[in-house]
Amino acid sequence: MSTSTLIVTGAGGHLGRRVIELLLAKPTGARIIATTRAPEKLADLAARGVEVRAADFDKPETLAAAFAGGDRLLLISTDVVGQGNRRLNQHRNAVAAAQAAGIQNIVYTSLVNPEPGTPITLAPDHHGTEQALAASTLDWTVLRNNVYAESLLGSLPRAVATGQWVAAAGDGRTAFVTREDCARAAAAALDADRAGRSVLDITGPAAVSHAEIAAIVGELAGRPVAYVPVPADALATGLAQAGLPGFVVDLIVSFDLATAQGYLSSVSTAVADLAGAPAQDVRAFLEANRQALGV
């Protein structure tokens, strides 16, 4: 039985909450601490034995108490987007506080191929955080998550309704991974007594193209759904005309460009290696979410 103290940051979010639920389901005996900006929202977890602590990455003075007594920490990247260096500074604050608190190992949720050169607008925050970890004295495991399969549920219902899926991904492929599989990998990595430093790509079992996904959706819908590739600037114009904020337009287009340029096509077995069961593929995910697709 483990006597480790495991800290999960961002525990009020979908991923953090699910990681904690998975940890609670494991008979490890580990002490679990959940940190969040809104402790009152985690009363249900507190009732199940989780110690809930307040933490705000914008306020480093809150982090010493939040991280005190922890052995291993899951640093879930924050949801701040389009606010300059704020997100990176938040992560740097967390890494510095973890080191000062005596944390032995950090598990960080990063992004596949975040190094300079990728068009993804979120990548510099992840790359900078990885650099902060490298400069620390800590052991760490970087989980470079690929694109959530759940993101498909934002665009594919319209594609089903219109028969066309418009994107700027070219013929590129993406190894979409479900949030559930990311949570399973993160929970397993946090609960493992891992020493040293490692970088793992967290992906689905195969990389698929937009055309292949459109074909799967068409089969599920019982009517044709075509992938319509367009230039990035045309996609950006259409999204802007639909009323999306500029930073959101840039983000969506950047992921399509990354797909087209091959940045999201890497496939690994890390989910199975960490959690003991393979990642769900895109077809199975879409079949399980037929209702959300409108089919």
C-alpha positions in Angstrom: 0.0 0.0 0.0 1.3 3.4 -0.9 1.9 6.0 1.7 2.7 8.8 -0.8 0.9 12.1 -0.8 -0.4 13.0 -4.3 -1.4 16.5 -5.3 -3.6 17.2 -8.2 -3.8 20.8 -9.4 -6.7 22.2 -11.3 -8.9 19.7 -9.6 -12.1 21.7 -10.5 -11.6 21.0 -14.2 -12.8 18.0 -16.2 -9.3 16.4 -16.4 -8.3 17.0 -12.8 -11.6 15.8 -11.3 -11.4 12.6 -13.4 -7.8 11.9 -12.3 -8.9 12.2 -8.7 -11.9 9.8 -9.3 -9.5 7.3 -10.9 -7.1 7.6 -8.0 -9.9 7.1 -5.5 -10.9 3.9 -7.3 -7.5 2.4 -6.9 -6.7 0.7 -3.6 -3.3 2.3 -3.3 -3.7 3.9 0.1 -2.2 7.2 -1.2 -3.2 10.4 0.4 -4.8 12.7 -2.2 -4.8 16.5 -2.1 -6.8 18.5 -4.6 -5.9 22.1 -5.2 -8.3 24.6 -6.8 -9.2 28.3 -6.9 -12.7 27.4 -5.7 -12.5 24.8 -2.9 -16.3 25.0 -2.3 -16.9 23.4 -5.7 -15.1 20.2 -4.5 -17.2 19.4 -1.5 -18.2 16.1 -2.9 -14.6 15.0 -3.2 -13.8 16.3 0.3 -16.7 14.0 1.5 -14.8 11.1 -0.1 -11.6 11.7 1.9 -9.8 14.1 -0.5 -8.1 17.0 1.2 -9.1 20.1 -0.7 -6.8 23.2 -0.6 -7.1 26.6 -2.1 -4.4 27.5 -4.7 -4.1 30.3 -7.2 -1.2 30.2 -9.7 -1.5 33.9 -10.2 -0.9 34.3 -6.4 2.4 32.5 -5.6 1.9 33.2 -1.9 -1.0 30.7 -1.9 1.1 27.8 -3.2 3.4 27.1 -0.3 0.5 25.9 1.9 -1.2 24.3 -1.0 1.8 22.1 -1.9 3.0 21.4 1.7 3.6 17.8 2.5 3.2 16.5 -1.0 5.4 13.9 -2.6 4.3 13.9 -6.2 2.3 16.6 -8.0 0.2 16.6 -11.2 0.5 20.0 -12.8 -2.4 20.3 -15.1 -1.9 23.2 -17.6 -4.3 26.0 -16.9 -7.1 27.2 -19.1 -5.8 30.7 -19.7 -5.6 31.4 -23.4 -4.9 34.6 -25.3 -3.5 36.5 -22.3 0.2 36.9 -23.2 2.6 35.2 -20.8 0.1 34.8 -18.0 -0.3 31.0 -18.5 3.4 30.4 -18.7 4.0 32.6 -15.6 1.3 30.6 -13.7 3.1 27.3 -14.6 6.5 28.8 -13.6 5.1 29.8 -10.3 3.8 26.3 -9.7 7.1 24.7 -10.6 9.0 27.0 -8.3 6.6 26.5 -5.4 6.7 22.7 -5.8 10.5 22.7 -5.6 10.4 25.0 -2.6 7.8 22.7 -0.9 9.9 19.6 -1.3 7.8 17.9 -4.0 9.9 15.0 -5.4 8.3 14.6 -8.8 6.0 16.6 -11.1 3.8 15.1 -13.8 2.9 17.8 -16.3 0.3 17.8 -19.0 2.0 19.3 -22.1 1.4 19.2 -25.8 2.9 17.0 -28.5 5.8 18.7 -30.3 5.7 22.0 -28.5 9.2 23.1 -29.5 9.7 26.3 -31.6 8.5 25.8 -35.2 5.1 24.4 -34.5 2.3 26.7 -35.6 0.1 25.9 -32.5 -0.4 29.2 -30.6 -0.5 27.3 -27.2 2.8 25.6 -27.8 5.2 28.3 -26.4 3.5 28.1 -23.0 4.1 24.3 -22.9 7.6 24.6 -24.2 8.4 27.3 -21.6 7.0 25.1 -18.8 9.1 22.2 -19.9 12.1 24.4 -19.8 11.2 25.5 -16.3 11.0 21.8 -15.3 14.4 21.1 -16.9 15.9 24.0 -15.0 14.6 22.8 -11.7 16.1 20.2 -9.4 12.9 18.0 -9.6 12.3 14.7 -11.2 9.4 14.9 -13.7 7.3 13.2 -16.3 6.0 15.3 -19.1 2.9 13.9 -20.7 2.6 15.4 -24.2 -1.1 15.1 -24.9 -2.3 15.0 -28.5 -5.6 16.7 -29.4 -8.6 15.7 -27.4 -11.0 13.5 -29.4 -13.7 15.5 -27.6 -12.8 18.5 -29.7 -14.4 16.8 -32.7 -17.8 17.1 -31.1 -17.6 20.8 -31.6 -17.3 20.8 -35.3 -18.7 17.5 -36.5 -22.4 18.0 -35.7 -22.5 20.9 -38.2 -20.7 18.7 -40.7 -23.4 16.0 -40.2 -26.1 18.6 -40.7 -24.6 20.2 -43.8 -22.8 17.2 -45.3 -19.5 19.2 -45.3 -16.6 19.5 -42.9 -14.6 22.5 -43.7 -11.0 22.7 -42.3 -7.5 23.7 -43.3 -5.8 20.4 -42.2 -4.9 19.3 -45.7 -4.0 15.6 -45.9 -2.5 15.6 -42.5 -3.2 13.1 -39.7 -3.9 13.5 -36.0 -3.6 10.9 -33.3 -6.7 12.1 -31.4 -6.8 10.9 -27.8 -9.8 11.0 -25.5 -9.8 13.0 -22.3 -10.5 9.8 -20.4 -7.3 8.2 -21.7 -5.3 11.3 -20.8 -6.8 11.1 -17.3 -5.9 7.4 -17.1 -2.4 8.1 -18.2 -2.0 11.0 -15.8 -3.4 9.1 -12.8 -1.1 6.1 -13.5 2.0 8.3 -13.9 1.2 10.2 -10.7 0.6 7.1 -8.7 3.8 5.4 -10.0 7.0 5.6 -8.0 8.9 7.0 -11.1 12.3 8.4 -10.7 14.3 10.5 -13.2 13.0 12.5 -16.1 11.0 11.4 -19.1 8.8 12.8 -21.9 5.9 10.7 -23.2 3.6 11.3 -26.1 0.0 10.6 -25.0 -1.9 9.7 -28.1 -4.7 7.6 -29.6 -3.8 4.2 -31.2 -3.7 5.6 -34.7 -3.4 8.9 -36.6 -6.3 9.6 -38.8 -7.0 12.2 -41.5 -10.0 14.5 -41.7 -11.2 12.6 -44.8 -11.1 9.3 -42.8 -13.1 10.9 -39.9 -15.6 12.4 -42.3 -16.1 8.9 -43.8 -16.7 7.4 -40.4 -19.2 10.1 -39.5 -21.0 9.6 -42.8 -21.3 5.8 -42.1 -22.7 6.6 -38.6 -25.1 9.2 -40.1 -26.2 7.0 -43.0 -25.5 9.9 -45.4 -22.4 11.3 -47.1 -20.2 13.7 -45.1 -17.4 15.2 -47.1 -14.2 16.8 -45.9 -13.6 20.1 -47.7 -10.0 21.3 -47.4 -9.6 25.1 -47.6 -6.6 27.4 -47.2 -5.9 28.6 -43.7 -6.7 32.2 -44.5 -10.1 31.2 -45.9 -10.9 29.3 -42.8 -9.8 32.2 -40.6 -12.1 34.5 -42.5 -15.0 32.2 -42.1 -14.5 31.7 -38.4 -14.2 35.5 -37.9 -17.4 36.1 -39.8 -19.1 33.6 -37.6 -18.2 35.9 -34.7 -15.4 34.0 -33.0 -12.8 36.1 -31.1 -9.5 36.6 -32.8 -7.5 34.5 -30.4 -9.9 31.6 -30.8 -9.7 31.9 -34.6 -6.0 31.9 -34.4 -6.0 28.8 -32.1 -8.3 26.8 -34.3 -6.4 27.6 -37.5 -3.1 26.9 -35.8 -4.2 23.3 -34.9 -5.3 22.7 -38.5 -1.9 24.0 -39.8 -0.1 21.7 -37.3 -2.1 18.8 -38.6 -1.3 19.7 -42.2 2.3 20.0 -41.4 2.6 16.7 -39.5 3.0 17.9 -36.0 0.1 15.9 -34.6 0.7 12.6 -36.3 2.9 10.8 -33.8 1.5 7.6 -32.2 2.7 6.0 -29.1 1.6 3.1 -26.8 2.2 5.3 -23.6 -1.5 5.1 -22.5 -1.4 1.3 -22.5 2.1 1.3 -21.0 1.1 3.5 -18.1 -2.5 2.5 -17.5 -2.6 -1.1 -18.6 -5.2 -0.8 -21.3 -5.0 0.7 -24.8 -6.3 4.0 -25.8 -9.7 4.3 -27.5 -9.6 4.8 -31.2 -11.5 7.6 -33.0 -14.2 5.3 -34.5 -15.1 3.8 -31.1 -15.2 7.3 -29.6 -17.5 8.6 -32.3 -19.7 5.6 -32.1 -20.0 6.1 -28.3 -21.0 9.7 -28.9 -23.5 9.3 -31.7 -26.1 11.4 -29.9 -23.7 14.4 -29.5 -23.0 14.1 -33.3 -26.7 14.2 -34.1 -26.8 10.8 -35.6 
